[in-house]
Amino acid sequence: MTSETYEPKIIGFLCNWCSYAGADLAGASRLKYPPNLKIIRVPCSGRVSPELVIRTFQEGADGVMVLGCHIGDCHYSTGNHRTARRMPVLKALLAFTGIEPERFLFKWVAASEGGLFAETVQEFTETLRRLPPMQEALEG
Amino acid sequence: MMDAGRHPNITLLTYSEVEEVSGYVGNFTVRIRKRARSVDEEKCTGCGTCEEKCPRRVVDEVFNVGLGKRKAIYRPFAQAVPAIPVIDREHCLYFMKGRCKLCEKFCPTGAIDFDQEDTILEVEVGNIIVATGYDVFDARRISQYGYGRYPDVFTSLEVERMLSGSGPTSGRVVLRDGETEPESIAIIHCVGSRDENYHPYCSKVCCMYSLKLAHLVHGKTGARVYEFYIDMRTGGKAYEEFYKRLQREKTIFINGRPSEILAEDGKLAIYVEDRSLGRQIRVPVDMAILSVGLEPRHDAQEVARLFGISCDADGWFKEKHPKLDPVATLTDGVFIAGCAQGPRDIPDSVAQGAAAAARVLSFIRQGEVEAEAATAVVDEMMCVGCGQCVQTCPYTAIEFLDDRKVAHVVEALCKGCGTCTGTCPSKAVTLRHFTDRQLIAEMRGAMSAMVEMVAV
């Protein structure tokens, strides 16, 4: 696979109540966003452990995103407070593992923010296109 | 209150404190400390002879807000339910100096028991309603209004007691000297409320009670009454009509929040920017009444922790949903009602109390609760007992088993968010239907689908 035909593979962990519904809204509103993202639904962004994100990179994902409810909107009251504390630490430590921190995105997307969801995926895909494929790094 | 006291299915535990709550909906165990009244509740008939005979008079800081006196053996107020008095051991002559016992001598049923001690009760309940009410804002905190410094600055509750026929002044509204009737009165709204320095929220009840006070003090004294307000909030059935009535009664409404009160020429001068005139004015009056706001109970945080519920940014107990579920909390089986949840007036509190009771009754009628299917489960072989999951759980659904030093998920409380699973450093907590294995398999499948997509 040459870098001209390179399409980044993105795995997104989306909370069931806000971001997953936001993605749904983007679809229902016929908004366009790159097909590079595959969504994995989790009950709450607090369910996503840092190990799971690392494991996803290990499996060859070029980018990983964790999307959750805005602070105060969590269906489980404070589940996303944990995400808010955990994910910045993970992002800061990614460089240490040899993975570019830009490959990881963590953001709040509400159920009403279909547009924001589409934009986020668009921007994230653009960012990843500028980076070499993860597969090369894993093999090299 | 009388009805609650008499009801065969209601056990009233007054002068008692909840010390510990364990368990979950349908199976709560509550440990209650019943404080020693020094009066045997079984024997006492509530005749009040002890109160009459007690020689020790104490300033009543609670019900009469410092204006009146009570005895060392007393009931908080005349209509208190149950009508059983309590001995205030800090002021009782027997407890202070070791002799007196007049109450014991005169009690016709021998109910006085100086050796009574606190008792601990353990009760099993299915649901809990927390209705712990509010605290009154301390007007001393706003020093520019001079409460505590100028004798003739009163709080609304003090005037409320003065207006009561059985109150400390027998219903007369007088200045602090106890004799002079005021000829002009200023009522200042929003004391402690709608103020970034104290409480940003509106206390909701003050506008209406200020109007009521204006009506009553004018009726008692014939004084000229000024109301200083930011916005007049008279939403509610027949409330706006009452406001109109006060306007007809020639109450003077001044739109503006007073900046300060100063003692000048034997009067209290209210300095305020009249927003309708657009300029500073000075209003000299004989008496100023501060309409103090409502604030969360001083121990609300501790009470919340005890019952496994939470407080919002202002300190009121947090409801499950502000619009759709205002009496339930995030903890199943624990409900909230009245001002503990936020400032509200009597009709709202009554409605909310009834709503909470109805919610509990529906639980009792059902006889069972719906549990979440996708709950977390702890593998005790893997758990190292760090306790991190106990702290992360938004529902206090994880308990720490002290004997085995492992965490345990109470399935009845678990809502299946998986925050514990994401937190557990030793991977001992698994969220059913969202296990690591399942998510990784899903992620691999997604990845291979994308490889095909890219290849095409």
Boltz contact constraints between the chains, C-beta under 6 A:
constraints:
  - contact:
      token1: [A, 7]
      token2: [B, 454]
      max_distance: 6.0
  - contact:
      token1: [A, 9]
      token2: [B, 450]
      max_distance: 6.0
  - contact:
      token1: [A, 11]
      token2: [B, 443]
      max_distance: 6.0
  - contact:
      token1: [A, 38]
      token2: [B, 446]
      max_distance: 6.0
  - contact:
      token1: [A, 38]
      token2: [B, 450]
      max_distance: 6.0
  - contact:
      token1: [A, 40]
      token2: [B, 442]
      max_distance: 6.0
  - contact:
      token1: [A, 40]
      token2: [B, 443]
      max_distance: 6.0
  - contact:
      token1: [A, 43]
      token2: [B, 416]
      max_distance: 6.0
  - contact:
      token1: [A, 43]
      token2: [B, 417]
      max_distance: 6.0
  - contact:
      token1: [A, 43]
      token2: [B, 418]
      max_distance: 6.0
  - contact:
      token1: [A, 44]
      token2: [B, 417]
      max_distance: 6.0
  - contact:
      token1: [A, 44]
      token2: [B, 418]
      max_distance: 6.0
  - contact:
      token1: [A, 46]
      token2: [B, 417]
      max_distance: 6.0
  - contact:
      token1: [A, 46]
      token2: [B, 419]
      max_distance: 6.0
  - contact:
      token1: [A, 46]
      token2: [B, 422]
      max_distance: 6.0
  - contact:
      token1: [A, 47]
      token2: [B, 418]
      max_distance: 6.0
  - contact:
      token1: [A, 47]
      token2: [B, 421]
      max_distance: 6.0
  - contact:
      token1: [A, 47]
      token2: [B, 422]
      max_distance: 6.0
  - contact:
      token1: [A, 48]
      token2: [B, 422]
      max_distance: 6.0
  - contact:
      token1: [A, 49]
      token2: [B, 422]
      max_distance: 6.0
  - contact:
      token1: [A, 56]
      token2: [B, 443]
      max_distance: 6.0
  - contact:
      token1: [A, 59]
      token2: [B, 447]
      max_distance: 6.0
  - contact:
      token1: [A, 76]
      token2: [B, 394]
      max_distance: 6.0
  - contact:
      token1: [A, 76]
      token2: [B, 417]
      max_distance: 6.0
  - contact:
      token1: [A, 77]
      token2: [B, 330]
      max_distance: 6.0
  - contact:
      token1: [A, 77]
      token2: [B, 394]
      max_distance: 6.0
  - contact:
      token1: [A, 78]
      token2: [B, 394]
      max_distance: 6.0
  - contact:
      token1: [A, 79]
      token2: [B, 394]
      max_distance: 6.0
  - contact:
      token1: [A, 79]
      token2: [B, 417]
      max_distance: 6.0
  - contact:
      token1: [A, 79]
      token2: [B, 419]
      max_distance: 6.0
  - contact:
      token1: [A, 82]
      token2: [B, 392]
      max_distance: 6.0
  - contact:
      token1: [A, 82]
      token2: [B, 419]
      max_distance: 6.0
